[in-house]
């Protein structure tokens, strides 16, 4: 995928992953990540079954959960400590 297409896809996912052109697996992962981020106490067996139904095995589900959890953790630490984004990170939507 050319860089400009990749950038456009990232922008579309950042705006709203539900309307981005994603595969079924990526769509399932985004739904899982959103729920784990916003409502972790509501996670259950059905969430894992949905990922399996999308084609992921238990190792992939474990790895995805670890990565999602880590990003949630590090974002909470950064928010709590008032860490500001680096100067070289441009806000979404700015070319």
Order of alpha helices (4+ residues) and beta strands (2+ residues): alpha-alpha-alpha-alpha
